[in-house]
């Protein structure tokens, strides 16, 4: 493998920094695979999936390009937002450049995890002539309903202290002096003076609309014509892109969904783990080589079927099995409708006094490395929820797809939420989360034009749960838990409220699977996968995941911390610190807050650069009050300071 760093100049003269990995197998030209990220290829993520690029070149025979997006890392320009229109134009130029190189066979693919999976889908919609295939890993088709910003029409809370905040600091780091050259310092100052924190735009755009439709594949899936491989994980936050997108795509397609969280399948918790590199090589070989095979004898869907497994915050292994499926939805799928039993003469109205801090047992909806762990035993949350339960027969019960809950409900406030969780209850009482759904009830008919509830008026609502797979064991119970909060995953509504549910209208629809599948896929043994050691070293930041309840103050606070030290390219080092706090008042949930701090220190022989960003979001019933402070230092002296203060009105949120 031959490695080099170079510049790719796009239409307006901006230079983008790229890593190029070329095979050394004697061929004159290679198909090219491209990954484009804003996460700084030369330092903060220099080691992320680094083995994959080498293997794609050495084992796959592909030329590999890893790109710093505009205004990030060592690329010129300004990072104005995630997935801006200029990014699509840049990537079209980059693809055209890659296809025209003497070492290229003219065919280019895009791939990547998370952000680079997102923009793989987005660029495919624009159909660059040389783009021949994509592989989107842990990506979404809908930026409003299924990303880190909003869920069910409500603001995500705990995500604010992580990605939504740390990108403020990340976007203000300087280019690498040894890469960018003598003007690196003026480029850094330009970023500090002109880059507005992305999170402010996200807090302002509270309803679905043109802003969120840009970059969303949904609903116009026909825009993608190139072959598309989707890789997903049951513990990942973007699992809804799996069946929904696969079913709607009209191109050649493949779906691989395993038990994994938001990290590489080779070492993700939970397992079982697989080596994804051979799967990508096989997919790209089919579409990027003139001598490649364009057909496959295997069914297009490979899915890990989860079996009853007791929960743990850092679960290592799930019970279950791999299976092929020929189509989606499977022909063996039927809808099983469960209704609560109703005793003659009983009260049909179930009333829930909503506790606003319920949800800590499920933490957040996207597991990854700690402290972003997996759901724990749900019994603590279940105790403050309305519970409906059904026994599982001797043959067990398998579900695969999206469950849904329909009911007539009423609230004593015009803005109210409902949270639905389906759990697997073991004979000893352990409650394992299977899937969840959430709805800001003002979005019950539309997320583009939400409407307040009629106080005390019963209305029919339907809550769709996230895509799931689960085999309930014999003798277990299916539990539906209904609450009015999912905290700290979701920000609380402006005022305390109670819910009433008409038990006679409640229906739980499960996507039940019966019969025999299409066989079992086989995967190559894992090779050269770098295991992740999450235990702190002598110079690492302690990882913390803390939930505290102040009994006298009637508040609940969730705190997180992680980070560490690493050696990076160009004789440099990187020190990272991420701290967050999410709090809520139990007597007045409109009084909620988030505090987040991110600090990066990058040292090279040329300079010692520090960027620290601190954000405070304090809500009342009417607005979010946001303060962001940014400090940038060079060699221990002040380089730049900036403060943003915004009051953003809550719009039925």
Buried (B, 14 or more C-beta within 10 A) or exposed (E): BEEEBEBBEBEEEBBBBBBBBBBEEEEEEBBBBBBBBBBBBBBBBBEBBBBBBBBBBBBBBBBBBBBBBBBBBBBBBBBBBBBBEBBBBBBBBBBBBBBEBEBBBBBBBBBBBBBBBBBBBBBBBBEBEBBBBBBBBBBBBBBBBBBBBBBBBBBBBBBBBBBBBBBBBBBBBBBBBBBBEEEBBEBBBBBBEEBBBBBBBBBBBBBBEEBBBBBBBBEEBEBBBBBBBBBBBBBBBBBBBBBBBBEBBEBBBBBBBBBBBBBBBBBBBBBBBBBBBBBBBBBBBBBBBEEEEEEEEEBBBBBBBBBBBBBBBBBEEBBBEBBBBEBBBBEBBBEBEBEBEEEEEEEEEBEBEBBBBBBBBBBBBBBBBBBBBBBBBBBEBBEBBBBBBBEBEEEBBBBBBBBBBBBBBBBBBBBBBBBBBBBBBBEEEBBBBBBBBBBBBBBBEEBEEBEEBEEEEBBEBEBBBBBBBBBBBEEBBBBBBBBBBBBBBBBBBBBBBBBBBBBEBBEBBBBBBEEEBBEEBEBEEBEEBBEEEBEEEEEBBEBEBEBEEEEEEEBBBBBBBBBBBBEBBBEBBBBBBBBBBBBBBBEBBBBBBBBBBBBBBBBBEBBBBBBBBBBBBBBBEEBBBBBBBBBBBBEEEEBBEBEBEBEBEBEBB
